[in-house]
Amino acid sequence: MLFNTRSFTLCSGLKLLVVLCATSLFGCSRSDEAGQCNAAPQAPLRQVVIIGIDGLRADAVSPALTPFLFQLAESHGVAWGKVDVSNGRTQQTYSAPGWISVLTASWASAHGIVDNNSKGPVKVETVFERLHDAKADSRSVLMTSWRPLYDLVQGRLRALPQIHHAAYLRQDDAAVEQEVLTTWRACQPDLAFIHLDAVDDAGHDAAFDPSDPRYAGAVRETDSRIRRLWEKAFGAPSADGATPQRLVIFASDHGGVGNRHGRYSDAERWAPLLAISPPGYPAVNIGSLVDIGQASLDFVTEKRDTH
């Protein structure tokens, strides 16, 4: 469902879903796949994981609400930063343009996705396509429970080898977590984008405010989910016992005010970011959303600055 904001209430959203299912205008299932990430013969030398936490405000990262993420940064000697997702108040702070900016390493003025109503196609290549161009045997995955993002990306992936690059649409964050744990060790992608949506849902249902109990609860739940994924997948060896050099990037697409976002207040346009490089590698320099995709490509294709 493509709305200009995602700020409808849970009750009205459920009512709308019932109507859509009843009239058969949309499928009621949110479990779809485009392509398959087949089992890799061996783990890649380098691997990038981008974890997108939708709607996470910069001030929601704290020892109280995100104990695992906070400790993870400290244990690697890095600190959480923040980026202006509006590109200097020139790009609206909606999810679709934000995540497509991450996944194309370009702003909305180039990729054409200006708000959540933008149906595409995405006008420039995604990082998945650029990775395949640079490394023909590469593998990549995108996992999300938000259909607009899935639709925009899988439309670009159709031309790629279906056994190497895949997009997964699952029911919710719990199902996304299960999909990661099911496919990760066999697939061993060079590049993965894992999108978690529960924090944004809580913000729209209640308020984008770390002091709001529902929002805070969703942040804590997401922190726990990421801890499980880190322990069982992102921080663990591959199926053959090898451990790729992993760059892991945590990012958000926007914050919010009240139960809305889309404009340019500081609470909406500043989002948290953390990049954890593997041992022996320099810190990755990321100053904006579009730097995430480019830094990921540079790392996994060995085009990195060693200074």
TANOR-V67134 format. One record per residue. RES is the residue in one small letter. D_FIRST is the distance of its C-alpha to the first C-alpha in Angstrom with 1 decimal. Layout:
{{RES	D_FIRST} {RES	D_FIRST}}
This chain:
{{m	0.0} {l	3.8} {f	6.4} {n	10.0} {t	10.7} {r	9.5} {s	12.4} {f	11.7} {t	14.2} {l	14.2} {c	15.7} {s	13.3} {g	10.3} {l	12.4} {k	13.4} {l	10.1} {l	9.5} {v	13.0} {v	12.6} {l	10.0} {c	12.2} {a	15.2} {t	14.5} {s	13.6} {l	10.9} {f	8.8} {g	10.8} {c	11.4} {s	12.8} {r	11.4} {s	14.7} {d	15.0} {e	17.5} {a	18.5} {g	22.2} {q	24.5} {c	26.5} {n	29.8} {a	32.6} {a	34.4} {p	38.2} {q	38.6} {a	36.7} {p	36.2} {l	38.6} {r	35.9} {q	32.3} {v	29.5} {v	26.9} {i	24.3} {i	22.7} {g	19.7} {i	19.5} {d	16.5} {g	17.6} {l	21.3} {r	23.6} {a	26.9} {d	29.0} {a	27.3} {v	29.2} {s	32.4} {p	34.9} {a	33.8} {l	30.0} {t	29.9} {p	33.4} {f	32.7} {l	31.0} {f	33.7} {q	36.5} {l	35.1} {a	35.4} {e	38.9} {s	40.1} {h	39.3} {g	40.9} {v	37.9} {a	36.1} {w	32.6} {g	31.9} {k	29.2} {v	27.6} {d	26.4} {v	22.8} {s	23.0} {n	25.8} {g	28.2} {r	25.8} {t	24.8} {q	21.2} {q	18.6} {t	17.9} {y	14.1} {s	12.9} {a	11.9} {p	15.3} {g	17.1} {w	16.4} {i	16.9} {s	20.1} {v	21.2} {l	20.5} {t	22.2} {a	24.9} {s	24.2} {w	22.8} {a	20.1} {s	23.0} {a	23.6} {h	20.3} {g	18.5} {i	15.2} {v	15.9} {d	12.8} {n	9.1} {n	8.8} {s	11.2} {k	10.4} {g	13.8} {p	16.0} {v	17.4} {k	20.8} {v	23.0} {e	23.7} {t	22.1} {v	24.6} {f	24.2} {e	25.5} {r	28.2} {l	29.3} {h	29.8} {d	31.8} {a	34.0} {k	34.3} {a	34.0} {d	34.2} {s	31.6} {r	28.7} {s	25.4} {v	22.3} {l	18.9} {m	17.4} {t	14.2} {s	11.9} {w	8.9} {r	7.1} {p	6.8} {l	10.4} {y	11.4} {d	10.5} {l	12.3} {v	15.2} {q	15.8} {g	16.1} {r	19.0} {l	20.5} {r	21.3} {a	24.7} {l	25.8} {p	27.9} {q	25.7} {i	28.1} {h	28.0} {h	24.5} {a	21.4} {a	17.8} {y	16.8} {l	13.5} {r	14.7} {q	13.9} {d	14.9} {d	17.5} {a	20.3} {a	19.2} {v	18.8} {e	22.3} {q	23.7} {e	22.5} {v	24.2} {l	27.3} {t	27.3} {t	27.1} {w	28.5} {r	32.2} {a	32.2} {c	29.9} {q	31.2} {p	28.9} {d	30.3} {l	27.0} {a	24.2} {f	21.1} {i	20.0} {h	16.9} {l	17.2} {d	14.5} {a	16.5} {v	18.3} {d	15.3} {d	14.0} {a	17.5} {g	17.8} {h	15.0} {d	16.5} {a	20.0} {a	21.1} {f	21.2} {d	24.8} {p	27.0} {s	29.1} {d	26.3} {p	26.9} {r	23.3} {y	22.4} {a	25.8} {g	25.3} {a	22.1} {v	23.9} {r	26.9} {e	24.9} {t	23.3} {d	26.8} {s	28.2} {r	25.6} {i	26.5} {r	30.1} {r	29.8} {l	28.1} {w	30.8} {e	33.6} {k	32.5} {a	30.9} {f	30.9} {g	34.4} {a	35.9} {p	37.9} {s	36.5} {a	37.5} {d	40.6} {g	41.6} {a	41.0} {t	39.2} {p	37.4} {q	37.7} {r	34.2} {l	32.6} {v	29.9} {i	27.7} {f	25.7} {a	23.5} {s	20.8} {d	18.5} {h	19.2} {g	20.7} {g	20.2} {v	22.2} {g	21.8} {n	18.2} {r	16.9} {h	17.1} {g	16.9} {r	20.6} {y	23.8} {s	25.6} {d	27.3} {a	25.3} {e	22.0} {r	23.4} {w	25.7} {a	24.3} {p	26.6} {l	27.6} {l	30.0} {a	31.4} {i	33.9} {s	36.1} {p	38.2} {p	41.9} {g	44.1} {y	41.4} {p	41.1} {a	38.3} {v	35.4} {n	35.1} {i	31.5} {g	31.3} {s	27.8} {l	24.3} {v	25.4} {d	28.5} {i	26.7} {g	25.8} {q	29.2} {a	31.1} {s	29.5} {l	30.5} {d	34.0} {f	34.5} {v	33.6} {t	35.4} {e	38.4} {k	38.3} {r	38.8} {d	41.0} {t	43.8} {h	45.4}}
